[in-house]
Amino acid sequence: MTPSTPLTLLITRRIKPARHADFHAWIRQGESLATAAPGYLGSGLLQPPPGDDHWQILFRFSDQASLDAWAASPARQAWLAAGEELIQHSSVHCAEGLEQWFGLKPPPRWKQAVMIWLVFFPVSLCFTLLLGDKLASLPVVLRVLCSTLMLTPVMVFLFIPLSSRLLHKWLQSDGSRPTGLSAKP
């Protein structure tokens, strides 16, 4: 990691049942605390999908030194101590750059291409069968414009995330796993 490379800290937490409202208030406090830290670039909370109880908390900093200073700060340590009773389990990962924004090693490009094709082919085929005749009278540029305008959001927001979840084990099956951050979660 170079000193000026932005880093994302991904914290996965399982919350004690019936403490979710307290957890959300506690997270807002932590985000407010982080905004005052030098090098802070942003943060967020990702709700788990149905049937899962692992919340993802993201903190992004401009460089390693900024992340380390925030992680070791007395204010953050006090905030972590205040939230200990809310959490059943916690894990921390740190990722460099944008490709590992969610703390996982990206799958090989060929696996990404296969996954996207497995989704793109049936969605494109359905689109062509349903709307191909209706768009046939349009010039080719407008047909492609219409199809990409309709298919891109459907692919990006629905089918790619769904296929990523369904194929997660295969995509990550190369044996490498993210390493934990040594700082307290």
trRosetta pair geometry for C-beta under 8 A, 3 or more apart (Angstrom, degrees):
i j d omega theta_ij theta_ji phi_ij phi_ji
1 5 5.4 -128 -164 53 81 135
1 7 7.3 23 -151 -81 141 114
1 64 5.7 109 123 -56 134 129
1 96 5.1 -153 -109 -92 102 143
2 5 4.7 105 58 -24 82 107
3 63 5.4 26 165 -167 58 131
3 64 6.2 -91 -130 33 51 104
3 65 6.5 20 -156 -14 95 109
4 62 7.4 -35 -157 155 59 88
4 63 5.4 -48 -117 -94 28 122
5 63 6.5 97 51 -119 44 70
5 64 7.5 34 59 -30 86 90
5 96 5.2 18 138 -159 134 106
5 97 6.4 -44 -172 -57 113 74
6 41 6.2 10 -142 -17 121 163
6 60 6.3 16 177 -179 110 99
6 61 6.9 174 -153 91 67 41
6 62 5.6 -51 -101 -136 78 34
6 63 7.1 -60 -90 -65 37 45
6 96 7.7 133 84 -155 49 57
6 97 7.1 106 67 -91 83 29
7 60 7.1 174 90 -150 44 57
7 61 5.4 -9 59 60 91 88
7 63 7.0 71 -3 -159 103 14
7 64 6.2 86 -27 -80 145 57
7 67 5.2 -44 72 -43 134 150
7 94 5.8 -2 -178 -174 118 101
7 95 6.9 152 -160 77 67 41
7 96 5.8 -36 -104 -98 76 60
8 58 5.9 -23 -168 -159 104 100
8 59 7.3 150 -158 78 54 43
8 60 4.9 -21 -102 -100 74 83
8 94 7.2 159 82 -156 47 52
8 95 4.8 -15 60 61 97 94
8 100 7.3 -172 48 105 117 77
8 101 5.4 74 1 -150 168 53
8 102 7.8 -35 117 -65 145 20
8 103 6.9 -121 105 -60 106 76
9 58 7.1 143 76 -157 57 46
9 59 4.4 -10 56 61 109 95
9 60 7.5 -162 19 -76 71 34
9 61 7.3 35 -13 1 106 104
9 67 6.3 152 -46 -147 119 121
9 71 7.7 168 -100 -79 157 113
9 92 6.7 -17 -172 -163 94 99
9 93 7.6 156 -158 83 48 45
9 94 5.4 -21 -103 -104 67 79
9 181 6.8 -7 -134 -37 96 164
10 56 6.3 -25 -163 -162 95 97
10 57 7.5 142 -159 74 44 50
10 58 5.8 -13 -102 -101 66 74
10 92 7.3 150 83 -157 53 48
10 93 4.7 -14 63 64 102 94
10 94 7.5 -177 21 -84 74 28
10 95 6.5 31 -8 -2 114 110
10 102 6.1 83 -99 -172 150 42
10 103 3.4 -100 37 -40 147 135
11 56 7.4 140 74 -160 49 46
11 57 4.3 -22 64 62 102 102
11 58 7.8 -167 23 -72 75 29
11 59 7.5 31 -5 2 110 101
11 90 6.6 -13 -175 -165 96 99
11 91 7.4 166 -155 84 52 43
11 92 5.2 -13 -105 -104 76 77
11 93 8.0 -175 -76 26 36 63
11 185 5.5 132 -137 -166 109 96
12 54 5.1 1 -174 -179 104 111
12 55 7.2 155 -155 77 51 45
12 56 5.8 -20 -99 -100 72 66
12 57 7.8 -172 -77 20 24 75
12 90 6.9 156 84 -154 56 47
12 91 4.8 -3 55 56 103 91
12 92 7.8 -157 22 -72 70 33
12 93 7.8 33 -9 4 101 101
13 23 7.8 180 112 -152 134 127
13 54 7.1 148 71 -156 28 62
13 55 5.2 -23 64 60 85 96
13 57 6.5 20 4 -5 113 116
13 87 5.2 -70 -162 -129 113 114
13 89 7.0 164 -153 87 47 55
13 90 4.9 -4 -105 -104 80 83
13 185 7.7 156 -79 150 96 129
14 53 5.4 60 -141 114 89 99
14 54 5.5 -41 -77 -96 79 66
14 55 7.6 156 -91 14 28 78
14 87 7.0 102 71 -164 54 70
14 88 4.5 -56 101 64 102 105
14 89 4.2 28 32 46 115 96
14 90 7.6 -134 23 -62 68 49
15 19 5.6 -146 169 80 101 99
15 20 5.8 100 118 -90 150 66
15 23 4.8 -33 -126 -73 139 157
15 53 6.9 -125 40 171 75 98
15 55 6.3 36 -24 -3 110 125
15 86 6.0 -28 -143 158 87 87
15 87 6.3 -55 -107 -106 51 53
15 88 6.8 82 156 5 5 93
16 19 4.4 45 74 15 93 135
16 85 7.6 -46 3 151 148 58
16 86 6.0 -138 20 -169 104 39
16 87 7.0 -100 -22 -61 87 6
16 88 5.4 133 -73 -48 67 95
19 22 4.8 -52 -170 47 77 117
19 23 5.6 89 128 -33 84 98
19 85 7.9 -154 -136 123 153 78
19 86 4.9 -174 149 -140 137 78
20 23 5.3 -51 -144 33 34 117
20 24 6.5 36 157 -21 66 100
21 24 5.9 -50 -151 32 31 110
21 25 6.7 29 151 -14 62 105
22 25 5.8 -57 -152 38 34 110
22 26 6.1 34 151 -21 67 109
22 86 5.6 -151 108 -106 112 121
23 26 5.6 -57 -147 38 30 113
23 27 6.3 32 154 -21 66 104
23 55 7.4 149 155 6 140 165
23 83 7.6 82 -123 -150 63 108
23 86 5.0 153 -85 175 82 136
23 87 7.9 112 -112 -70 110 73
24 27 5.7 -50 -145 34 31 112
24 28 6.6 35 154 -20 63 102
24 45 7.7 130 -123 139 74 174
25 28 5.8 -52 -152 33 32 113
25 29 6.7 35 149 -20 62 103
26 29 5.6 -52 -156 32 35 114
26 30 6.6 34 148 -18 65 104
26 79 7.8 138 -172 -175 86 87
26 82 6.8 -173 -133 112 109 101
26 83 4.6 118 -179 -100 144 110
26 86 6.0 -149 10 -1 161 164
27 30 5.5 -54 -150 37 36 113
27 31 6.3 35 153 -18 68 103
27 45 5.5 50 165 -79 153 138
27 57 6.4 -142 -132 -113 115 125
28 31 5.8 -51 -145 37 32 110
28 32 6.3 35 153 -20 63 106
29 32 5.7 -56 -150 37 30 113
29 33 6.3 34 150 -21 64 106
29 79 6.2 -173 121 -137 109 113
29 82 7.8 -50 99 90 152 141
30 33 5.5 -52 -147 35 32 115
30 34 6.3 32 154 -20 65 105
30 43 7.9 -143 116 164 91 163
30 57 7.7 10 98 -171 145 142
30 76 7.7 67 -140 -132 87 77
30 79 5.4 132 -95 163 81 141
30 83 7.6 -12 -53 -36 124 149
31 34 5.6 -53 -146 36 33 111
31 35 6.6 43 153 -31 64 99
31 43 4.8 -159 -123 81 95 139
32 35 5.9 -45 -152 20 32 115
32 36 7.7 27 153 -14 57 100
33 36 6.5 -64 -170 30 35 107
33 37 7.5 40 140 -32 65 103
33 75 5.7 -175 -156 139 119 116
33 76 6.4 149 139 -86 137 68
33 79 5.6 -99 -12 -60 169 155
34 37 5.4 -46 -159 14 48 120
34 40 5.2 143 155 -124 81 135
34 43 5.6 81 81 -38 150 144
34 59 5.6 -125 -138 -135 157 118
34 70 6.3 52 -129 -162 78 139
34 76 7.8 64 -78 -96 75 109
35 40 5.7 -168 -124 115 28 157
35 43 7.9 -103 -61 11 77 118
36 40 7.5 64 50 0 22 149
37 40 4.6 105 70 -46 88 114
37 61 7.5 -51 113 -110 124 112
37 66 6.8 118 144 -179 104 90
37 69 7.0 159 -163 100 108 99
37 70 4.1 35 -154 -97 157 113
37 73 7.1 -132 -105 -23 114 154
38 66 5.6 -123 106 -126 77 101
38 69 6.9 -1 56 85 100 146
39 61 4.7 40 132 -168 106 92
39 62 4.0 -120 -153 30 84 101
39 63 6.0 -92 -143 33 136 76
39 65 7.3 167 -56 86 163 76
39 66 2.4 -57 68 -137 163 157
39 67 7.1 -99 116 -38 136 55
39 69 7.6 108 29 47 131 119
39 70 7.4 -128 69 -28 107 119
40 43 7.7 -36 -168 -31 105 101
40 59 7.6 -61 -136 -171 88 93
40 60 7.6 94 -168 83 53 60
40 61 6.1 -42 -100 -106 39 74
40 62 7.8 -33 8 -14 12 89
40 66 7.2 -152 -46 164 47 125
40 70 7.1 106 -74 -82 94 150
41 60 4.2 -67 72 111 109 102
41 61 6.1 172 4 -107 96 17
41 62 5.8 132 -50 -59 111 69
42 58 7.8 4 114 115 84 105
42 59 8.0 179 97 -151 43 40
42 60 4.9 8 58 46 78 117
43 57 7.3 0 -174 178 103 80
43 58 5.8 171 -153 94 55 67
43 59 4.7 -6 -105 -103 104 61
43 60 6.7 -164 -74 14 52 75
44 57 7.6 -179 91 -152 44 46
44 58 4.8 4 52 51 83 110
45 55 6.5 -14 -167 -180 94 112
45 56 7.3 146 -162 82 44 57
45 57 5.6 -12 -107 -106 72 71
45 58 7.7 -155 -71 20 29 77
46 55 7.0 155 76 -168 60 61
46 56 3.9 -8 55 63 113 107
46 57 7.7 -150 22 -68 75 29
46 58 7.1 58 -15 -16 105 107
47 55 6.8 -30 -121 -120 36 84
48 52 3.9 -133 171 98 121 99
48 53 5.9 -162 46 -106 164 10
48 54 5.2 115 -95 58 130 53
48 55 5.9 -90 -34 -77 95 48
48 56 7.6 126 -76 -10 69 84
49 52 5.2 55 59 22 72 121
49 165 7.1 36 -25 -117 169 149
56 102 7.3 -13 -167 -149 149 93
58 101 7.9 14 -137 168 139 83
58 102 7.9 -66 -91 -111 122 57
59 67 7.8 132 115 -126 110 92
59 70 7.6 -151 157 117 141 147
61 66 4.4 -171 179 101 120 111
61 67 4.1 177 52 -67 152 82
61 70 6.6 -158 -89 15 141 139
62 66 5.3 60 49 19 84 155
63 66 5.2 96 57 10 73 102
63 67 7.1 -138 100 -3 38 91
64 67 5.7 -59 -148 40 32 111
64 68 6.0 31 157 -20 68 109
65 68 5.8 -55 -143 38 29 111
65 69 6.3 30 157 -20 64 106
66 69 5.8 -53 -146 35 29 110
66 70 6.4 24 157 -13 63 107
67 70 6.0 -60 -149 40 29 107
67 71 6.0 28 155 -21 67 111
67 94 7.3 101 163 -135 156 129
68 71 5.7 -55 -141 38 29 112
68 72 6.2 11 164 -5 65 112
68 183 7.4 -169 -126 -64 60 136
69 72 6.4 -68 -144 46 24 98
69 73 6.4 47 153 -55 62 96
70 73 5.6 -34 -150 -5 32 120
70 76 6.0 97 166 -48 65 149
71 76 6.5 -113 -142 104 21 159
71 181 7.8 -119 -129 152 154 133
71 183 4.0 -21 169 -162 137 162
71 184 7.7 154 179 46 95 67
72 76 7.5 75 65 56 13 126
72 77 7.7 2 -173 -46 34 111
72 183 7.0 -107 -60 -126 71 119
73 76 4.5 88 66 8 93 102
73 77 6.9 -159 94 -7 49 86
74 77 5.5 -55 -145 38 35 114
74 78 6.3 37 156 -20 67 103
75 78 5.9 -53 -150 35 30 110
75 79 6.5 31 150 -19 63 107
76 79 5.4 -53 -148 37 35 114
76 80 6.3 38 153 -21 67 102
77 80 5.7 -50 -147 35 32 112
77 81 6.5 34 153 -20 63 104
77 184 7.5 68 -115 61 81 138
78 81 5.7 -53 -149 36 32 113
78 82 6.4 35 152 -22 64 105
79 82 5.7 -54 -150 33 31 113
79 83 6.7 16 156 -8 63 110
80 83 6.1 -71 -152 43 31 103
80 84 7.0 57 151 -56 65 85
80 184 6.3 93 168 119 167 119
80 185 7.6 143 -138 96 125 51
81 84 5.9 -22 -156 -18 37 116
83 86 5.0 -53 -169 30 73 119
83 87 6.3 52 142 -18 91 111
84 87 6.4 -77 -152 38 32 102
87 90 5.4 16 169 -50 140 110
90 185 4.2 169 141 105 124 152
91 180 6.6 -97 -166 -112 85 107
91 185 6.6 -135 -160 -96 5 148
92 180 5.8 78 70 -160 75 81
92 181 4.4 -71 123 39 114 106
92 183 7.0 -94 125 74 162 79
92 185 4.1 -162 -42 -102 116 90
93 103 3.5 98 94 -161 131 123
93 104 7.8 40 136 -59 163 48
93 178 4.4 28 -139 136 132 142
93 179 7.3 128 -130 75 83 38
93 180 6.6 -77 -86 -113 61 43
93 181 6.4 161 -125 -22 14 94
94 103 7.3 38 -12 -118 6 93
94 181 4.5 90 -22 -80 109 116
95 100 3.5 -148 -164 119 124 107
95 101 6.4 -160 96 -93 141 11
95 102 7.3 35 1 61 162 22
95 103 4.9 -141 -33 -97 121 44
95 104 7.8 -20 -87 18 140 30
95 178 7.3 -55 -75 -129 94 132
96 100 6.4 42 52 52 49 126
97 100 6.2 73 70 28 84 89
97 101 8.0 -89 110 -60 52 68
98 101 5.5 -3 -162 -55 49 106
99 106 5.0 -65 167 -29 105 138
100 103 6.5 65 164 -98 90 12
100 104 6.5 -161 -147 65 79 38
100 105 6.6 -17 -109 -102 113 35
100 106 6.5 -114 -79 -30 69 87
100 178 7.9 136 -167 -100 123 119
103 178 5.4 23 163 -110 81 173
104 172 6.8 -68 -173 -103 124 123
104 178 5.9 -101 -108 -37 40 121
105 172 7.5 116 65 -132 88 87
105 174 7.8 -94 101 62 130 121
105 176 5.2 -6 32 105 163 118
105 177 7.5 -142 6 -128 115 13
105 178 6.4 -179 -27 -67 82 76
106 112 7.4 -3 171 -60 103 130
107 111 4.2 -82 148 81 125 132
107 112 5.7 155 80 -51 103 82
107 115 7.9 80 74 -10 150 137
107 171 4.0 -90 -64 -176 149 83
107 172 6.3 -97 -81 -71 97 46
107 174 7.3 151 -136 -10 69 118
108 111 4.9 92 63 6 81 102
108 112 7.3 -148 98 -5 43 86
108 174 6.8 114 -27 -61 104 141
109 112 5.4 -54 -149 37 38 114
109 113 6.2 39 153 -21 69 104
110 113 5.5 -50 -147 36 34 113
110 114 6.4 36 153 -20 65 103
111 114 5.7 -50 -145 35 34 111
111 115 6.3 35 155 -19 65 106
111 170 7.2 -175 -154 133 123 89
111 171 5.4 146 146 -126 132 65
112 115 5.8 -56 -149 37 29 111
112 116 6.3 25 156 -16 65 108
112 171 7.6 70 -75 -137 61 110
113 116 5.9 -57 -145 39 29 108
113 117 6.2 28 157 -18 65 108
114 117 5.8 -58 -146 39 28 110
114 118 6.2 32 155 -23 65 106
115 118 5.7 -54 -149 33 29 113
115 119 6.8 17 155 -9 62 106
115 160 7.9 85 134 -141 107 72
115 163 5.5 148 -176 137 97 123
115 164 7.0 71 171 -83 146 59
115 167 5.5 -163 -114 74 115 160
115 171 6.6 10 -57 -85 146 113
116 119 6.0 -64 -154 42 33 105
116 120 5.6 26 155 -20 71 116
116 160 6.9 4 -109 -111 77 101
117 120 5.6 -56 -127 42 31 107
117 121 5.9 35 172 -26 67 106
118 121 6.8 -42 -136 26 17 108
118 122 7.8 1 166 2 48 104
118 163 6.5 153 90 -147 109 142
118 167 8.0 112 66 -56 150 150
119 122 7.1 -76 -163 43 29 94
119 123 6.1 13 158 -9 68 121
119 155 6.6 120 130 -140 122 91
119 159 4.6 141 -168 149 124 117
119 160 6.1 167 91 -81 171 56
119 162 8.0 134 -115 70 128 95
119 163 4.8 -104 -66 -31 123 154
120 123 6.0 -69 -144 46 28 107
120 124 5.7 25 164 -18 69 114
120 155 6.7 24 -95 -120 77 134
121 124 6.0 -61 -142 39 22 107
121 125 6.2 23 160 -20 62 111
122 125 5.5 -54 -142 38 32 115
122 126 6.2 34 158 -19 66 104
123 126 5.9 -52 -148 36 30 110
123 127 6.3 32 152 -20 63 107
123 151 6.3 124 137 -145 117 106
123 154 6.7 171 -163 114 135 123
123 155 6.4 155 100 -83 167 91
123 159 5.9 -73 -63 -55 143 172
124 127 5.5 -53 -146 37 32 114
124 128 6.2 31 155 -19 66 106
124 147 7.8 51 -134 -178 83 124
124 151 6.8 30 -89 -127 71 152
125 128 5.8 -56 -147 37 29 109
125 129 6.3 26 156 -16 65 108
126 129 5.8 -57 -144 40 30 109
126 130 6.0 17 161 -10 66 114
127 130 6.1 -65 -142 44 24 102
127 131 5.8 -36 -180 36 65 109
127 132 7.5 102 125 -50 61 83
127 147 6.2 106 146 -141 140 96
127 150 6.9 147 -136 101 128 125
127 151 6.0 -39 -71 -79 162 112
128 131 7.2 -76 -118 60 16 69
128 132 4.1 39 -171 -60 61 125
129 132 6.5 17 -60 5 13 117
131 134 5.1 -64 -160 46 63 114
131 135 5.6 45 147 -13 91 111
131 146 8.0 -135 143 133 137 124
131 147 7.9 170 91 -95 127 84
131 150 7.9 26 42 73 167 169
132 135 6.2 -72 -146 46 25 98
132 136 6.3 50 154 -57 65 95
133 136 5.4 -29 -148 -9 33 123
135 138 5.2 -44 -173 20 70 120
135 142 7.8 -159 -165 115 98 89
135 143 4.9 117 152 -123 116 88
135 146 5.8 -158 -124 76 135 148
135 147 7.3 126 143 -53 174 93
136 143 7.6 44 -100 -102 26 133
138 142 4.1 -109 170 91 121 119
138 143 4.9 155 85 -58 112 78
138 146 7.0 75 75 -3 169 137
139 142 5.0 84 60 13 78 103
139 143 7.1 -144 96 -9 36 89
140 143 5.5 -52 -144 34 34 114
140 144 6.3 30 159 -15 67 105
141 144 6.1 -57 -149 39 28 107
141 145 6.2 32 151 -21 63 109
142 145 5.3 -51 -141 38 34 116
142 146 6.2 35 158 -19 66 103
143 146 6.0 -56 -149 37 27 108
143 147 6.3 20 156 -14 64 109
144 147 5.8 -56 -142 40 30 107
144 148 6.1 22 162 -12 67 109
145 148 6.3 -62 -144 41 23 102
145 149 6.1 23 159 -19 63 112
146 149 5.8 -59 -144 38 26 111
146 150 6.3 14 161 -10 64 111
147 150 6.1 -64 -147 43 28 103
147 151 5.6 8 165 -6 68 119
148 151 6.0 -60 -124 48 28 99
148 152 5.5 35 176 -32 67 111
149 152 6.8 -39 -126 23 15 109
150 153 7.5 -76 -173 36 25 96
150 154 6.8 10 151 -7 63 120
151 154 5.6 -69 -150 45 38 111
151 155 5.7 35 158 -22 76 110
152 155 5.9 -58 -143 38 27 109
152 156 6.0 16 165 -12 66 113
153 156 5.9 -60 -135 44 29 104
153 157 5.6 -6 178 10 69 118
154 157 6.9 -66 -125 51 16 88
154 158 5.4 -37 -170 34 57 122
154 159 6.3 36 142 -4 77 109
155 158 7.2 -59 -97 54 7 79
155 159 5.2 -49 -130 54 48 112
155 160 5.5 58 162 -28 71 103
156 160 5.8 -9 -120 25 29 132
157 161 7.0 -17 -176 3 26 123
158 161 6.9 -97 -172 41 9 100
158 162 6.2 -1 160 -13 56 118
159 162 5.6 -57 -140 40 31 113
159 163 6.0 25 163 -15 67 108
160 163 6.0 -56 -141 41 28 105
160 164 6.2 35 155 -25 63 106
161 164 5.5 -53 -145 33 31 116
161 165 6.6 30 157 -17 64 102
162 165 6.0 -56 -154 35 30 108
162 166 6.3 22 153 -13 66 111
163 166 5.5 -56 -140 43 36 110
163 167 5.7 7 167 5 72 115
164 167 6.5 -69 -132 54 20 90
164 168 6.4 56 156 -75 59 79
164 171 7.0 -12 -147 -13 66 163
165 168 5.8 -15 -151 -35 29 115
167 170 4.8 -57 -172 50 80 113
167 171 5.3 86 126 -30 92 101
168 171 5.7 -59 -142 37 27 111
168 172 6.1 -1 168 4 65 113
169 172 6.4 -72 -142 51 24 93
169 173 6.1 52 153 -65 62 99
170 173 5.4 -31 -146 -12 30 126
172 177 7.9 60 175 -96 117 69
181 185 7.6 123 65 -86 105 69
